[in-house]
Amino acid sequence: QVQLVESGGGLVQAGGSLRLSCVASGRTIPNYAMGWFRQAPGKEREFVAGTTWSGGNTYYGDYADSVKGRFTISRDNAKNTVALQMNSLKPEDTAVYYCAADGTNRGGRNPNKYVYWGQGTQVTVSS
């Protein structure tokens, strides 16, 4: 079992930045695909960013078109954490953000592929 706890959400003005952090416990996650998803009221959960292991110390990053160039996913295997740096935030980024772990290295953009989920952290961007 893997437990995931997110932090770093909050209220920010448009154009501002936030950094979300996800701490994993129960198992180490260096070889797990990790993802960030978000869900706005009345909408389905959507993929934001993901990272998979490419071998050695190399990880592949994938981003939704809506956040590409503004968000960056990173991981610190020594601390068993995954972070999402969010810059140039827009009101449409407002949502609950979830960290997720695949029990394998497959990952991808489909939330159904992920086994472990955090409780979510609210991000609100005011205009």
Salt bridges, closest charged atoms under 4 A:
GLU46 OE2 - ARG38 NE 2.61
ASP62 OD2 - ARG109 NE 2.81
ASP65 OD1 - LYS68 NZ 3.40
ASP93 OD1 - ARG38 NH1 2.92
ASP93 OD2 - ARG70 NH1 2.78
